[in-house]
Amino acid sequence: MTDSLESTICLFDVDGTLTPSRNPATQEMLQYLNELKGKVALAWVSGSDLVKISDQLDGRENTISLFKYCFAENGLVAFKEGNLISKQDIVKHMGDKNVKEFVNFCLKYIADIDIPKKRGTFIELRTGLINLCPVGRNCSQEEREEFSDFDMEHKVREKFVEVLKKEFAHMKLRFVIGGQISIDVFPEGWDKTFCLNILEKEGVKTIHFFGDRAYPGGNDYEAYMDDRTIGHKVKNPDETIQLLKQLFP
């Protein structure tokens, strides 16, 4: 890597930007990223954990080899060259009483939603965030697509978020629609901009951020709009590659 690019990094959302949603990256993408890392440092940031993202990026060993930084759960669990460098805990931050109140409300709300199918794991408590999924994270790919189409028409997640904003305004939480089926919940300031604080401390001067949900309410919007990033909005992984080839020929 040249000296001029030592302080430059490409920071990627994963689902919809590097990979199809919750699906593996193509060999074309993996091969291109392997070439790109010789020109500029790479990082990813996602609401998912390292295990899920590694599955999409051809395994943990390959993920660590390709990406200097891995920012799981919006950067609340952060890795540099495979080593854990930072970790936050949403339960400690919120307190068990508030977590129980929030989970109880969401379970009752999800139980009353009328959608075509419901599967298992409607609430997933991660290290740095709470993931809500009306259809259930155990749904098949076909069921995921079915819910996504239904949600686009009936705004299931948008309505859920509006209710949560009113009910839990006192807890100072953020509710962000991510991927095809879920909502990420975390304290204010714990969105994808959290990882930018870490990169600043690491001495990174130029951050190119790439995301497909870079619109108000999308889980890439804050990082895309942040003054510390050069934001790039993409529609899919193919467009990501095309844009990168223009930026780093």
Solvent accessible surface area in square Angstrom, and as a share of the most:
residue,aa,sasa,rsa
1,M,102,0.45
2,T,82,0.47
3,D,129,0.67
4,S,93,0.60
5,L,40,0.20
6,E,92,0.41
7,S,38,0.25
8,T,15,0.09
9,I,1,0.00
10,C,0,0.00
11,L,0,0.00
12,F,0,0.00
13,D,8,0.04
14,V,0,0.00
15,D,31,0.16
16,G,13,0.13
17,T,0,0.00
18,L,0,0.00
19,T,0,0.00
20,P,59,0.37
21,S,21,0.14
22,R,61,0.22
23,N,46,0.24
24,P,89,0.56
25,A,10,0.07
26,T,73,0.43
27,Q,133,0.59
28,E,104,0.46
29,M,1,0.00
30,L,17,0.08
31,Q,120,0.53
32,Y,24,0.09
33,L,0,0.00
34,N,83,0.43
35,E,100,0.45
36,L,2,0.01
37,K,66,0.28
38,G,48,0.46
39,K,80,0.34
40,V,0,0.00
41,A,7,0.05
42,L,1,0.01
43,A,0,0.00
44,W,0,0.00
45,V,0,0.00
46,S,10,0.06
47,G,8,0.08
48,S,12,0.08
49,D,41,0.21
50,L,11,0.06
51,V,104,0.60
52,K,41,0.18
53,I,1,0.00
54,S,6,0.04
55,D,97,0.50
56,Q,4,0.02
57,L,0,0.00
58,D,89,0.46
59,G,30,0.29
60,R,117,0.43
61,E,153,0.69
62,N,44,0.22
63,T,0,0.00
64,I,46,0.24
65,S,66,0.43
66,L,7,0.04
67,F,1,0.00
68,K,68,0.29
69,Y,5,0.02
70,C,2,0.01
71,F,0,0.00
72,A,1,0.01
73,E,7,0.03
74,N,5,0.03
75,G,0,0.00
76,L,0,0.00
77,V,17,0.10
78,A,0,0.00
79,F,24,0.10
80,K,57,0.24
81,E,105,0.47
82,G,18,0.17
83,N,98,0.50
84,L,95,0.47
85,I,72,0.37
86,S,28,0.18
87,K,121,0.51
88,Q,56,0.25
89,D,54,0.28
90,I,0,0.00
91,V,40,0.23
92,K,171,0.73
93,H,110,0.49
94,M,20,0.09
95,G,28,0.27
96,D,107,0.55
97,K,167,0.71
98,N,52,0.27
99,V,13,0.08
100,K,131,0.55
101,E,78,0.35
102,F,0,0.00
103,V,35,0.20
104,N,67,0.34
105,F,53,0.22
106,C,0,0.00
107,L,85,0.42
108,K,143,0.61
109,Y,54,0.21
110,I,5,0.03
111,A,72,0.56
112,D,125,0.65
113,I,24,0.12
114,D,130,0.67
115,I,17,0.08
116,P,68,0.42
117,K,72,0.31
118,K,65,0.28
119,R,93,0.34
120,G,25,0.24
121,T,57,0.33
122,F,52,0.22
123,I,33,0.17
124,E,40,0.18
125,L,91,0.45
126,R,23,0.08
127,T,40,0.23
128,G,0,0.00
129,L,0,0.00
130,I,0,0.00
131,N,3,0.02
132,L,0,0.00
133,C,0,0.00
134,P,0,0.00
135,V,2,0.01
136,G,0,0.00
137,R,40,0.15
138,N,102,0.52
139,C,17,0.10
140,S,55,0.35
141,Q,76,0.34
142,E,142,0.64
143,E,26,0.12
144,R,20,0.07
145,E,74,0.33
146,E,64,0.29
147,F,4,0.02
148,S,15,0.10
149,D,90,0.47
150,F,46,0.19
151,D,12,0.06
152,M,139,0.62
153,E,130,0.58
154,H,74,0.33
155,K,87,0.37
156,V,13,0.07
157,R,12,0.04
158,E,87,0.39
159,K,119,0.50
160,F,0,0.00
161,V,9,0.05
162,E,89,0.40
163,V,52,0.30
164,L,0,0.00
165,K,100,0.42
166,K,165,0.70
167,E,85,0.38
168,F,3,0.01
169,A,71,0.55
170,H,121,0.54
171,M,27,0.12
172,K,135,0.57
173,L,15,0.07
174,R,65,0.24
175,F,15,0.06
176,V,2,0.01
177,I,30,0.15
178,G,6,0.05
179,G,19,0.18
180,Q,31,0.14
181,I,2,0.01
182,S,9,0.06
183,I,0,0.00
184,D,9,0.05
185,V,0,0.00
186,F,3,0.01
187,P,4,0.03
188,E,101,0.45
189,G,45,0.43
190,W,28,0.10
191,D,11,0.06
192,K,4,0.02
193,T,21,0.12
194,F,31,0.13
195,C,0,0.00
196,L,0,0.00
197,N,60,0.31
198,I,21,0.11
199,L,0,0.00
200,E,89,0.40
201,K,178,0.76
202,E,67,0.30
203,G,36,0.34
204,V,18,0.11
205,K,160,0.68
206,T,46,0.27
207,I,4,0.02
208,H,22,0.10
209,F,0,0.00
210,F,0,0.00
211,G,0,0.00
212,D,35,0.18
213,R,47,0.17
214,A,1,0.01
215,Y,93,0.35
216,P,103,0.65
217,G,50,0.48
218,G,2,0.02
219,N,24,0.12
220,D,0,0.00
221,Y,62,0.24
222,E,41,0.18
223,A,0,0.00
224,Y,54,0.20
225,M,110,0.49
226,D,29,0.15
227,D,147,0.76
228,R,77,0.28
229,T,16,0.10
230,I,84,0.42
231,G,28,0.27
232,H,25,0.11
233,K,108,0.46
234,V,2,0.01
235,K,165,0.70
236,N,64,0.33
237,P,21,0.13
238,D,85,0.44
239,E,53,0.24
240,T,0,0.00
241,I,8,0.04
242,Q,108,0.48
243,L,39,0.20
244,L,0,0.00
245,K,108,0.46
246,Q,136,0.60
247,L,63,0.31
248,F,24,0.10
249,P,132,0.83
